[in-house]
Amino acid sequence: MHYCNRGGGMAEEENFNAKPKSKPDKSGNRILAVGLLILAIFALFFVVGNTAKVPYTAMVTYTEKEPYEAQEAYQEQEPYTDRVCTEVQVPYTEQECHYEQEPYLGEECETRAYSYSVENHKVWGDWYGLNYMCYASFDVKNNENKGGYWTFSYTFISGTHGEMNRPSQTKYIYSLSSETWYFSYDCDAGESVGGRYNTESIPRLTECETVTKYQSVRKCEDVTKYRTEIQCEDVTKYRTVTKYRTVTKYTDVEKEKAETRYQTLFESWGLT
């Protein structure tokens, strides 16, 4: 049912019927206590059976190393002397010579005759007083830049008297200049006369110039060469030699001995 409280709120009241309490069952508690006691005894027995150790004697097999002597082979490097010969290249010095063309400045000279020309060659006749004379003349021109001496003679050729040689004449002609040679002889009027000039000597000119020439020059130098030689030397070598020695070895031997061991109660009863 619901009712209003003093503060103006609603209050709820719940009614129930309380049952009367029954008396506890004491026989059930005794059974539970006995069960727990039995479980505790079994647990204690199980723990003691697995943890408590009891001694016992057992024969134990073991291995022991026993010494014995044996012959053992081993290899050893043994030195010995061997003579070894090899071919080697041994250097030596040798002089090698050759010829080379080396330039040098030299003078080259050429001797030649002067260049000249003969001009105005003519032959004629004329009265010289009471005598009739035959004349010949010619001009010689020097074409060089230097002066020199020229020598000419002359031969008259007469249809009556044949060839008539006149003495030579020498004259100096300056450079690029001319000189005239005159020759004559006593001839007959109306005589057919001709003639030729004869060059006895002309100056010669030597011209020189500096030119590059070449000459063979012998040159030598030291050259390193090699020759094959046999060289020998004693060399220590090693060879493998098999030797023997007595050594102590060990072999495994099985033996037995009594040994005290421990086992749990369950193991001694054969329960595990």
C-alpha positions as CSV (number, residue, x, y, z in Angstrom):
1,M,0.0,0.0,0.0
2,H,1.1,3.6,-0.5
3,Y,0.8,6.4,1.9
4,C,1.9,10.0,2.2
5,N,4.7,10.9,4.5
6,R,5.1,14.0,6.5
7,G,7.0,15.9,4.0
8,G,4.4,15.6,1.3
9,G,6.1,12.7,-0.5
10,M,4.9,9.3,-1.3
11,A,6.1,6.4,0.9
12,E,5.9,2.7,-0.1
13,E,5.3,0.0,2.4
14,E,6.0,-3.6,1.7
15,N,4.5,-6.4,3.8
16,F,5.9,-10.0,3.8
17,N,5.3,-13.0,5.9
18,A,8.5,-14.4,7.7
19,K,8.8,-18.2,7.9
20,P,10.0,-19.8,11.1
21,K,13.8,-21.0,11.1
22,S,14.5,-24.8,11.0
23,K,17.3,-26.5,13.2
24,P,20.7,-27.3,11.5
25,D,21.6,-30.9,10.4
26,K,24.8,-31.9,12.5
27,S,25.2,-35.4,10.9
28,G,26.1,-33.9,7.4
29,N,28.9,-31.8,8.9
30,R,30.5,-34.9,10.4
31,I,30.6,-36.7,7.1
32,L,32.2,-33.7,5.4
33,A,34.9,-33.5,8.1
34,V,35.7,-37.2,7.8
35,G,36.1,-36.9,4.1
36,L,38.4,-33.9,4.3
37,L,40.5,-35.8,6.9
38,I,40.9,-38.8,4.6
39,L,41.9,-36.5,1.7
40,A,44.5,-34.9,3.8
41,I,46.0,-38.3,4.8
42,F,46.1,-39.4,1.2
43,A,47.8,-36.1,0.2
44,L,50.4,-36.4,3.0
45,F,51.0,-40.0,1.9
46,F,51.5,-39.0,-1.7
47,V,53.9,-36.2,-0.8
48,V,56.0,-38.3,1.5
49,G,56.1,-41.2,-0.9
50,N,57.4,-39.0,-3.7
51,T,59.9,-36.9,-1.6
52,A,61.3,-39.1,1.1
53,K,64.6,-40.8,-0.1
54,V,65.8,-44.2,1.1
55,P,69.3,-45.5,0.3
56,Y,70.1,-48.6,-1.7
57,T,73.3,-50.3,-3.2
58,A,73.6,-50.6,-7.0
59,M,76.4,-52.0,-9.3
60,V,77.4,-49.2,-11.7
61,T,79.3,-49.7,-15.0
62,Y,81.8,-46.9,-15.8
63,T,84.5,-46.3,-18.4
64,E,88.1,-45.8,-17.4
65,K,91.1,-44.8,-19.7
66,E,94.1,-47.2,-19.4
67,P,97.5,-46.3,-20.9
68,Y,99.4,-48.4,-23.4
69,E,102.5,-47.8,-25.7
70,A,102.3,-47.8,-29.5
71,Q,104.5,-46.9,-32.5
72,E,103.3,-43.8,-34.3
73,A,104.4,-42.7,-37.7
74,Y,104.9,-39.0,-38.3
75,Q,106.3,-36.8,-41.1
76,E,109.0,-34.3,-40.7
77,Q,110.5,-31.7,-43.1
78,E,114.2,-32.5,-43.4
79,P,116.6,-29.9,-45.0
80,Y,119.0,-30.8,-47.8
81,T,121.3,-28.8,-50.1
82,D,120.6,-28.8,-53.9
83,R,122.6,-27.0,-56.6
84,V,120.2,-24.9,-58.7
85,C,121.3,-23.4,-62.0
86,T,119.3,-20.8,-63.9
87,E,119.7,-18.7,-67.0
88,V,120.0,-15.0,-66.3
89,Q,120.3,-11.9,-68.4
90,V,123.5,-10.1,-67.5
91,P,123.8,-6.5,-68.7
92,Y,126.9,-5.1,-70.3
93,T,127.8,-1.9,-72.1
94,E,128.8,-1.8,-75.7
95,Q,129.6,1.2,-77.9
96,E,127.5,1.6,-81.0
97,C,128.5,4.1,-83.7
98,H,126.6,5.4,-86.7
99,Y,126.8,8.3,-89.1
100,E,124.4,11.2,-89.2
101,Q,124.0,13.9,-91.8
102,E,124.7,17.2,-90.1
103,P,124.0,20.5,-91.8
104,Y,126.6,23.2,-91.9
105,L,127.0,26.5,-93.8
106,G,129.5,26.4,-96.6
107,E,130.5,28.5,-99.6
108,E,129.9,27.4,-103.1
109,C,131.8,29.2,-105.8
110,E,131.4,29.1,-109.6
111,T,133.9,30.5,-112.0
112,R,132.6,31.5,-115.4
113,A,133.5,33.7,-118.3
114,Y,132.2,37.2,-118.3
115,S,129.1,37.8,-120.3
116,Y,129.8,40.0,-123.2
117,S,128.6,40.8,-126.7
118,V,130.3,41.8,-130.0
119,E,128.6,44.5,-132.0
120,N,129.2,46.6,-135.1
121,H,131.7,44.3,-136.7
122,K,132.7,45.7,-140.1
123,V,135.5,45.6,-142.7
124,W,136.3,48.4,-145.2
125,G,139.1,49.8,-147.3
126,D,140.3,53.4,-147.7
127,W,143.3,55.5,-148.9
128,Y,145.8,56.4,-146.3
129,G,148.0,58.9,-148.0
130,L,149.5,57.1,-151.0
131,N,148.7,53.7,-149.6
132,Y,145.4,51.8,-149.8
133,M,144.6,50.4,-146.4
134,C,142.1,47.7,-145.3
135,Y,140.4,48.3,-141.9
136,A,138.3,46.2,-139.5
137,S,136.6,47.2,-136.3
138,F,134.1,45.8,-133.8
139,D,132.7,46.9,-130.4
140,V,132.8,44.6,-127.3
141,K,130.3,45.3,-124.6
142,N,130.8,44.1,-121.0
143,N,127.5,42.9,-119.6
144,E,128.8,42.3,-116.1
145,N,128.9,44.5,-113.0
146,K,132.7,44.2,-112.8
147,G,135.4,45.4,-115.2
148,G,137.9,43.2,-116.9
149,Y,140.5,42.7,-119.6
150,W,139.7,41.3,-123.1
151,T,142.2,40.2,-125.7
152,F,141.3,39.9,-129.3
153,S,143.2,39.3,-132.5
154,Y,142.0,39.6,-136.1
155,T,142.3,37.7,-139.3
156,F,141.8,39.4,-142.6
157,I,140.6,37.1,-145.4
158,S,141.7,38.4,-148.8
159,G,140.6,37.0,-152.1
160,T,144.1,37.8,-153.4
161,H,146.4,37.2,-150.5
162,G,144.4,34.7,-148.4
163,E,144.3,34.9,-144.6
164,M,146.4,37.6,-142.8
165,N,146.6,37.5,-139.0
166,R,147.0,40.8,-137.1
167,P,148.5,41.0,-133.6
168,S,146.3,40.8,-130.6
169,Q,145.1,43.7,-128.6
170,T,144.2,43.8,-124.9
171,K,141.8,46.4,-123.5
172,Y,140.1,47.0,-120.2
173,I,136.3,47.3,-120.3
174,Y,134.5,48.8,-117.4
175,S,131.3,47.3,-116.1
176,L,128.4,47.7,-118.4
177,S,130.6,49.6,-120.9
178,S,132.0,49.0,-124.4
179,E,135.4,49.3,-126.1
180,T,136.2,49.3,-129.8
181,W,139.0,47.2,-131.4
182,Y,140.6,48.4,-134.6
183,F,142.8,46.4,-137.0
184,S,144.4,47.3,-140.4
185,Y,146.8,46.1,-143.1
186,D,148.2,47.4,-146.4
187,C,146.0,46.0,-149.1
188,D,145.4,46.5,-152.8
189,A,142.7,48.9,-154.0
190,G,139.7,47.0,-155.3
191,E,140.8,43.9,-153.4
192,S,138.0,41.8,-152.0
193,V,138.6,41.6,-148.3
194,G,136.6,40.1,-145.3
195,G,137.7,39.0,-141.9
196,R,136.9,37.5,-138.4
197,Y,137.8,38.4,-134.9
198,N,139.5,35.9,-132.6
199,T,138.9,35.8,-128.9
200,E,142.2,35.2,-127.2
201,S,141.1,35.7,-123.6
202,I,138.2,37.1,-121.7
203,P,138.0,37.8,-118.0
204,R,136.5,35.1,-115.7
205,L,134.2,35.8,-112.8
206,T,134.1,33.8,-109.6
207,E,130.8,34.0,-107.8
208,C,130.3,32.5,-104.3
209,E,127.2,32.0,-102.2
210,T,126.6,30.7,-98.7
211,V,124.6,27.4,-98.9
212,T,123.5,24.7,-96.4
213,K,125.6,21.6,-96.9
214,Y,125.6,18.3,-95.2
215,Q,128.4,16.2,-93.9
216,S,128.5,12.7,-92.4
217,V,129.4,12.8,-88.8
218,R,130.3,9.7,-86.8
219,K,128.5,9.5,-83.5
220,C,128.9,6.9,-80.8
221,E,127.0,6.1,-77.7
222,D,127.1,3.5,-75.0
223,V,124.3,1.0,-75.2
224,T,123.2,-1.4,-72.5
225,K,122.9,-4.9,-73.9
226,Y,122.2,-8.3,-72.3
227,R,123.8,-11.7,-72.6
228,T,122.6,-15.0,-71.3
229,E,124.7,-16.6,-68.6
230,I,124.3,-19.7,-66.4
231,Q,124.5,-18.9,-62.7
232,C,124.4,-21.6,-60.1
233,E,124.0,-21.5,-56.3
234,D,123.5,-23.9,-53.4
235,V,119.9,-23.8,-52.2
236,T,118.5,-25.3,-49.1
237,K,115.4,-27.4,-49.8
238,Y,113.2,-29.6,-47.7
239,R,111.8,-33.1,-48.2
240,T,109.2,-35.0,-46.3
241,V,110.6,-37.9,-44.3
242,T,108.4,-40.5,-42.5
243,K,109.7,-41.3,-39.0
244,Y,108.4,-43.4,-36.1
245,R,108.2,-42.7,-32.3
246,T,106.8,-44.5,-29.2
247,V,103.8,-42.7,-27.8
248,T,101.6,-43.4,-24.8
249,K,98.0,-43.9,-25.8
250,Y,94.8,-44.6,-23.9
251,T,92.0,-47.0,-24.4
252,D,88.5,-47.1,-22.8
253,V,87.9,-50.0,-20.4
254,E,84.5,-50.8,-18.9
255,K,84.5,-51.5,-15.1
256,E,81.9,-52.0,-12.3
257,K,81.6,-50.7,-8.8
258,A,79.1,-50.7,-6.0
259,E,77.5,-47.3,-5.5
260,T,75.0,-46.1,-2.9
261,R,72.1,-44.4,-4.5
262,Y,68.8,-43.0,-3.3
263,Q,65.2,-43.5,-4.4
264,T,61.8,-42.4,-3.2
265,L,59.5,-44.7,-1.1
266,F,57.3,-45.2,-4.1
267,E,60.3,-46.2,-6.3
268,S,61.5,-48.7,-3.7
269,W,58.0,-50.2,-3.6
270,G,57.9,-50.4,-7.3
271,L,55.0,-48.0,-7.5
272,T,56.5,-45.7,-10.1
